[in-house]
């Protein structure tokens, strides 16, 4: 039995101070009905109240992380989705087939956009072409060149410049959601509100504070059981847990592990995820341009202490880029070779670094504090910088920090690990926090991308993982399990290891 945490009473006392404010935020029926979306009548299905961890960073543009937010709230859909094994499953496309190495044909189902426009092959093609032209490009399209055209009213043809055996998985990415032509403004802005195809339509967005969703009654699938969703964006994890305990919300996303013992029995739902928390070291400039200093940082870090202490056993010590949720990885793992030797203590001593992370996930600032102490013990001088994610992402991508702590859902982009490796660790890639450009890594990733056979592709992925780890550009910290807070009586919450879904047509109270 785990010893009682002496800090719990203080945490609880501080948490209670936030209850009146949060209860007011989640007053029942706060959304106004939209005739195009549904009646919004609680008598035909009570509204859900959801506390999300991350506010919109780009005014709900589907092309960044807001695309995942829209997917989790069941607002947007793509041609395909991912099943529990990471394979492509039908969504707006009822079926598809491959014609040769580079051509694919997708057959669309009968569906409508939330603004009343019918989903046609021409509309779907236009939406995908918009995504290919987005800046920055969606990570799922990193290194991919494709052409999309309508071959009939409900037949879509996609041709890739190079063979792409995982195209159906790639198209399941939330950033490749299919939106109505009315979603695209002349100024280049994309507005999904009322222009998507999911079972819920976004009818109101109050900046980064809240959102109102109504049921979309013309949804092609089964009608949603909830009349709508009232969303609050609550960056503070303790506040989210408080709202769940007080009855102010029905679902609280990403409950901090420190709050789990305070929740009522059965309300904490733990899910192993494909998310690995890693320390990304800037290989382009600063102290960690030196491989020996990167090796010294890696040698100083104790992942087991993080899993045991910060995560209180709700995570597994980092073993690589892919953790236990990727079941096939463990038996195929390849040990890195050719790593630099850690720099001597006198070389490390006094080297100043800036270690950054974000506050939306409460474990991250605590992780940063522990790593600061571990790195200081190795001789580094460490300054911490912590902000909300929406205020730090651009600096992190620009290489403004020496080290950055990020929990990355490795299979979020496509369900295929090759795409993650390509977008995060290859020269010129779109999400390269480590600023890595290594010929061996690029060659290993390219080799894996060219393989279509599942088993052989997995073997090549593990060789590419070893190549990345050999550079010490990323130090695996923990493989995360996410805890979703679900109130008693709430049914149908989608506990997804890929973290793309949370509510759906069957979610209700």
C-alpha positions in Angstrom: 0.0 0.0 0.0 1.3 3.4 -0.9 2.2 5.6 2.1 -0.2 8.5 2.7 1.0 11.7 1.0 1.4 14.4 3.8 0.8 17.1 1.2 -2.7 15.9 0.3 -4.6 17.9 3.0 -2.8 21.1 1.9 -3.6 20.4 -1.8 -7.2 19.7 -0.9 -7.6 22.9 1.1 -6.1 25.0 -1.7 -8.3 23.2 -4.2 -11.5 23.9 -2.4 -10.9 27.7 -2.9 -11.5 27.3 -6.6 -14.9 25.4 -6.3 -17.3 28.3 -6.4 -15.7 29.9 -9.4 -15.6 26.6 -11.4 -19.2 25.7 -10.5 -20.3 29.0 -11.9 -18.4 28.4 -15.1 -20.2 25.1 -15.7 -23.8 26.3 -15.1 -26.2 23.9 -16.9 -27.5 24.8 -20.3 -25.0 27.6 -20.9 -25.0 27.1 -24.7 -27.6 28.5 -27.0 -29.2 26.2 -29.5 -28.4 26.4 -33.2 -31.1 25.2 -35.5 -28.6 23.8 -38.0 -26.9 21.8 -35.3 -29.8 20.4 -33.3 -32.4 21.4 -30.8 -30.0 21.6 -27.8 -32.9 20.5 -25.6 -31.8 18.8 -22.4 -34.9 16.7 -22.5 -33.6 14.8 -25.5 -30.2 14.1 -23.9 -28.6 16.1 -21.1 -25.7 18.4 -22.1 -22.2 17.3 -21.2 -19.8 19.5 -19.2 -16.2 18.9 -20.1 -13.0 20.5 -18.7 -10.2 20.4 -21.3 -6.5 20.8 -20.4 -5.4 22.8 -23.4 -7.0 26.0 -24.7 -7.1 26.7 -28.4 -3.7 28.0 -29.6 -4.7 29.0 -33.1 -8.4 30.0 -33.0 -9.4 26.4 -33.7 -7.5 26.1 -36.9 -7.3 22.4 -37.8 -3.7 22.6 -39.0 -2.0 22.7 -35.6 -2.7 21.1 -32.2 -6.2 22.6 -32.2 -7.0 19.9 -34.8 -6.6 17.3 -32.0 -8.8 19.4 -29.8 -11.6 19.4 -32.4 -11.2 15.7 -32.9 -11.4 15.0 -29.2 -14.6 17.0 -29.0 -16.1 15.1 -32.0 -16.4 18.2 -34.1 -14.2 17.2 -37.1 -13.5 14.0 -39.1 -11.3 12.9 -41.9 -11.6 10.4 -44.6 -10.4 7.7 -42.2 -9.9 7.1 -38.5 -7.6 4.8 -36.5 -8.7 1.6 -34.8 -7.3 0.4 -31.5 -4.3 -1.2 -33.3 -3.4 1.9 -35.2 -4.8 0.6 -38.5 -6.9 2.7 -40.8 -10.7 2.4 -40.3 -13.6 4.0 -42.3 -14.8 7.5 -41.4 -16.1 9.8 -44.2 -14.6 7.3 -46.7 -16.6 4.1 -46.5 -13.9 2.2 -48.4 -10.7 2.5 -50.4 -8.3 0.6 -52.6 -4.8 1.0 -53.8 -4.2 1.1 -57.5 -0.5 0.4 -58.1 2.2 1.9 -56.1 1.2 5.6 -56.0 -2.6 5.8 -56.7 -5.5 5.4 -54.2 -9.2 5.5 -54.8 -11.5 6.5 -51.9 -15.3 6.0 -52.0 -17.1 8.6 -49.8 -20.3 7.8 -47.8 -23.4 9.9 -48.0 -22.8 12.7 -45.5 -23.5 16.4 -44.9 -21.5 19.3 -43.5 -22.9 21.1 -40.5 -23.8 24.1 -42.7 -26.1 22.0 -44.9 -23.6 21.5 -47.8 -23.4 18.0 -49.0 -20.0 16.1 -48.7 -18.8 15.5 -52.3 -15.6 14.3 -53.7 -14.9 17.8 -55.1 -15.4 19.3 -51.6 -13.2 16.7 -50.0 -10.5 17.2 -52.6 -10.6 20.9 -52.0 -10.2 20.5 -48.3 -7.2 18.2 -48.6 -5.6 20.5 -51.1 -6.0 23.4 -48.6 -4.2 21.2 -46.0 -1.3 20.6 -48.3 -0.9 24.3 -48.8 -1.1 25.2 -45.1 1.9 26.9 -43.5 3.3 25.2 -41.5 2.2 22.0 -43.2 0.4 19.5 -41.0 2.9 17.0 -39.5 1.1 14.1 -41.0 2.2 15.4 -44.5 5.8 15.9 -43.5 7.9 14.8 -46.6 4.8 13.8 -48.5 3.8 15.2 -51.9 0.3 14.3 -53.1 -2.3 15.3 -55.6 -6.0 15.1 -55.0 -8.9 15.1 -57.5 -12.5 14.1 -57.7 -13.0 11.1 -60.0 -16.8 11.1 -59.6 -19.5 12.6 -57.3 -18.3 10.4 -54.4 -15.0 9.0 -55.7 -11.8 10.6 -54.7 -8.4 9.8 -56.3 -5.1 10.6 -54.5 -1.8 10.2 -56.1 1.5 10.4 -54.2 4.8 11.4 -55.7 6.4 8.4 -54.0 4.9 5.1 -52.9 3.2 5.7 -49.5 1.8 2.4 -48.0 0.4 4.2 -45.0 -1.7 6.9 -46.8 -5.0 5.7 -45.3 -3.5 6.0 -41.8 -2.0 9.4 -42.7 -5.4 10.7 -43.7 -6.8 9.9 -40.3 -4.8 12.8 -38.8 -7.0 15.4 -37.2 -5.2 18.1 -39.2 -6.6 16.6 -42.4 -10.2 17.0 -41.4 -12.6 17.5 -44.2 -14.4 20.9 -44.0 -17.0 22.6 -46.0 -15.9 25.1 -48.7 -17.5 27.8 -46.5 -14.9 27.2 -43.8 -12.1 28.8 -45.8 -11.9 32.6 -45.8 -10.3 34.8 -48.3 -7.7 35.9 -45.7 -6.5 32.3 -45.4 -8.2 31.7 -42.1 -9.9 28.4 -41.6 -13.1 28.4 -39.4 -14.4 25.0 -38.5 -17.4 26.4 -36.6 -20.5 25.0 -38.2 -18.5 23.7 -41.2 -17.3 20.3 -40.1 -19.0 16.8 -40.3 -18.8 15.4 -36.8 -21.7 14.6 -34.4 -21.2 17.9 -32.6 -20.9 21.3 -34.1 -18.9 24.2 -32.6 -21.4 27.1 -32.2 -19.5 29.5 -30.0 -15.9 30.0 -29.0 -15.0 32.4 -26.2 -11.3 33.0 -26.9 -9.3 30.5 -24.8 -11.9 30.3 -22.0 -14.8 28.2 -23.2 -16.7 26.7 -26.2 -20.2 25.6 -26.8 -21.1 22.6 -29.0 -24.5 21.5 -30.2 -25.6 18.1 -31.4 -25.6 17.8 -35.2 -28.8 16.0 -36.1 -27.8 15.3 -39.7 -24.7 13.4 -38.7 -24.2 10.4 -41.0 -23.6 8.0 -38.1 -25.8 7.4 -35.1 -27.3 10.5 -33.5 -25.4 11.7 -30.4 -27.0 10.9 -27.1 -26.0 14.2 -25.5 -27.8 17.4 -26.7 -24.5 19.3 -26.7 -21.3 20.0 -24.8 -20.3 22.9 -22.6 -16.5 23.1 -22.7 -14.2 25.0 -20.3 -10.5 25.2 -21.0 -8.9 24.9 -17.6 -5.1 24.8 -17.7 -4.7 24.2 -14.0 -4.9 20.4 -13.4 -6.0 20.8 -9.8 -8.9 23.0 -10.8 -10.0 20.3 -13.3 -10.0 17.7 -10.6 -11.9 20.0 -8.3 -14.5 20.6 -10.9 -15.1 16.9 -11.2 -15.2 16.4 -7.4 -17.7 19.2 -6.9 -20.0 17.9 -9.7 -19.4 21.0 -11.8 -18.2 18.8 -14.8 -18.9 15.4 -16.1 -15.5 14.8 -17.7 -12.1 16.2 -16.7 -9.3 15.7 -19.1 -5.8 14.7 -17.9 -6.3 14.6 -14.1 -2.9 15.2 -12.4 -1.6 12.1 -10.6 -1.4 14.0 -7.3 -5.2 14.4 -7.5 -6.1 10.8 -8.2 -6.2 9.7 -4.5 -8.7 12.5 -3.8 -11.2 11.4 -6.5 -14.2 9.2 -5.7 -13.9 5.5 -6.4 -14.4 4.7 -10.1 -14.0 8.2 -11.4 -10.3 8.0 -12.3 -9.9 6.0 -15.6 -6.2 5.3 -16.3 -5.3 4.6 -19.9 -1.8 3.5 -21.2 -0.9 5.8 -24.1 1.5 6.0 -26.9 2.8 9.3 -25.4 6.4 9.4 -24.3 7.7 12.3 -22.3 11.2 13.2 -23.4 13.9 15.8 -22.9 14.7 17.3 -26.3 18.3 18.7 -26.4 19.1 21.5 -28.9 21.7 20.0 -31.2 22.1 23.1 -33.4 23.4 25.7 -30.9 24.3 26.2 -27.2 25.8 23.7 -24.9 24.1 20.7 -26.4 25.6 21.2 -29.8 28.4 19.2 -28.3 27.5 15.4 -28.4 29.6 14.8 -25.2 27.6 17.3 -23.2 24.4 15.7 -24.5 25.7 12.4 -23.3 26.6 13.9 -19.9 23.0 15.2 -19.6 21.6 11.8 -20.6 23.9 10.1 -18.0 22.7 12.4 -15.3 19.0 11.7 -15.7 17.2 9.0 -13.7 13.9 8.1 -15.4 12.9 5.6 -12.7 12.9 8.4 -10.1 10.5 10.4 -12.3 8.1 7.5 -12.8 8.2 6.7 -9.1 8.2 10.2 -7.7 6.6 12.8 -10.0 4.1 10.4 -11.6 3.6 8.3 -8.4 3.7 5.1 -10.3 1.3 6.2 -13.0 4.0 6.1 -15.7 6.7 3.7 -16.8 10.4 4.6 -16.9 11.6 5.6 -20.4 13.1 2.8 -22.4 13.0 4.4 -25.9 10.9 6.5 -28.1 8.1 3.9 -28.0 6.7 2.5 -24.7 4.5 -0.3 -23.5 1.4 0.9 -25.3 3.2 0.0 -28.6 3.1 -3.7 -27.8 5.3 -4.9 -30.7 8.2 -2.6 -29.9 9.7 -4.3 -26.9 10.6 -7.5 -28.6 12.2 -5.7 -31.5 14.2 -3.0 -29.7 17.8 -2.4 -31.0 20.4 -1.0 -28.7 22.0 2.3 -29.8 25.6 2.2 -30.9 28.2 4.8 -31.5 27.1 7.2 -28.8 29.5 9.9 -27.6 31.1 9.4 -24.3 29.8 11.8 -21.5 32.0 14.8 -21.1 34.2 14.9 -18.0 33.0 16.8 -14.9 35.3 19.7 -15.3 34.0 20.3 -18.9 30.4 20.2 -17.7 30.9 22.3 -14.6 29.4 25.8 -14.9 27.9 25.2 -18.4 24.7 27.3 -18.4 21.5 25.9 -20.0 17.9 27.0 -20.2 15.4 24.1 -19.5 11.9 24.8 -20.6 8.5 23.2 -20.5 4.8 24.1 -20.2 2.3 24.3 -17.4 -0.8 22.8 -18.9 0.2 19.3 -17.7 0.9 19.7 -14.0 3.5 16.9 -13.9 5.8 18.9 -16.3 6.9 21.8 -14.1 7.5 19.2 -11.3 9.5 17.1 -13.8 11.5 20.2 -14.8 12.3 20.8 -11.1 13.6 17.3 -10.7 15.6 17.4 -13.9 17.1 20.7 -12.8 18.4 19.1 -9.7 19.8 16.0 -11.5 21.5 18.2 -14.1 22.9 20.5 -11.4 24.4 17.5 -9.7 26.2 16.7 -12.9 27.6 20.2 -13.0 25.3 22.2 -15.3 23.9 25.6 -14.3 20.2 25.3 -15.1 17.6 28.0 -15.4 13.9 27.0 -15.7 11.3 28.6 -18.0 7.7 27.5 -17.7 4.7 28.9 -19.7 1.4 27.8 -21.0 1.8 25.7 -24.1 0.2 28.3 -26.4 2.8 30.8 -25.3 5.9 28.6 -25.6 5.4 26.3 -28.6 6.7 28.8 -31.2 9.8 29.5 -29.2 10.4 25.8 -28.6 10.1 25.0 -32.4 12.5 27.9 -33.2 15.2 26.4 -30.9 15.1 29.2 -28.3 15.9 26.8 -25.4 18.8 24.4 -24.7 16.5 21.7 -23.5 12.7 21.2 -23.7 10.5 18.7 -21.9 7.7 17.5 -24.1 5.2 14.5 -23.8 4.9 13.5 -27.4 2.2 11.1 -28.7 4.5 9.2 -31.0 1.7 7.7 -33.1 -0.7 10.6 -32.9 0.1 12.0 -36.4 -0.6 8.8 -38.5 -0.6 5.8 -36.2 2.6 4.9 -38.0 5.9 5.5 -36.1 7.8 6.3 -39.3 5.8 9.5 -39.7 6.7 10.5 -36.1 10.4 9.9 -36.7 10.3 11.9 -40.0 8.5 14.9 -38.5 10.5 15.1 -35.3 14.0 14.0 -36.1 14.9 14.5 -39.7 16.7 17.4 -41.4 14.2 20.3 -42.0 11.3 18.4 -40.5 8.3 20.3 -39.2 8.4 19.5 -35.4 12.1 19.1 -34.8 12.4 20.4 -31.3 16.0 19.0 -31.1 16.9 20.8 -34.3 18.5 17.5 -35.3 20.1 17.0 -38.8 21.9 13.7 -38.9 22.6 11.7 -42.1 22.5 8.3 -40.3 19.1 9.2 -38.8 17.7 10.5 -42.1 18.9 7.3 -44.0 17.3 5.0 -41.3 14.0 6.8 -41.4 14.0 6.9 -45.2 14.7 3.1 -45.3 11.8 2.4 -42.9 9.4 4.6 -45.0 10.0 2.6 -48.1 8.9 -0.7 -46.6 5.3 -1.8 -46.9 5.4 -5.1 -45.0 4.2 -4.6 -41.4 6.8 -6.8 -39.7 9.8 -5.6 -41.8 8.6 -2.0 -41.3 8.5 -2.4 -37.6 12.1 -3.8 -37.6 13.2 -0.8 -39.6 11.5 1.5 -37.2 13.5 0.0 -34.3 16.7 0.5 -36.2 15.7 4.2 -36.8 14.9 4.6 -33.1 18.3 3.3 -32.2 19.9 5.8 -34.6 18.0 8.7 -33.0 18.9 7.6 -29.5 22.5 7.3 -30.5 22.6 11.0 -31.1 21.3 11.8 -27.6 19.1 14.4 -29.2 16.2 13.1 -27.1 16.4 11.5 -23.7 13.3 9.3 -23.0 11.9 10.2 -19.5 8.7 8.3 -19.0 6.0 6.5 -21.0 2.8 8.0 -19.8 -0.5 6.7 -18.7 -3.2 9.4 -18.8 -5.9 9.6 -16.1 -9.3 10.9 -17.4 -11.8 11.9 -14.7 -15.3 10.6 -15.4 -18.1 11.4 -13.1 -20.4 8.6 -11.7 -23.3 8.0 -14.1 -21.4 9.2 -17.2 -21.2 6.6 -19.9 -19.4 6.2 -23.3 -16.3 8.3 -22.7 -13.7 7.2 -25.2 -10.5 6.1 -23.5 -8.1 6.3 -26.5 -4.4 5.4 -26.3 -3.9 7.6 -29.3 -5.5 10.5 -27.5 -7.5 11.6 -30.6 -11.0 10.9 -29.1 -12.7 11.7 -25.8 -16.4 12.1 -26.4 -18.5 10.6 -29.1 -22.1 9.8 -30.1 -22.5 7.4 -27.2 -21.1 9.7 -24.5 -23.9 10.7 -22.1 -25.1 11.2 -18.5 
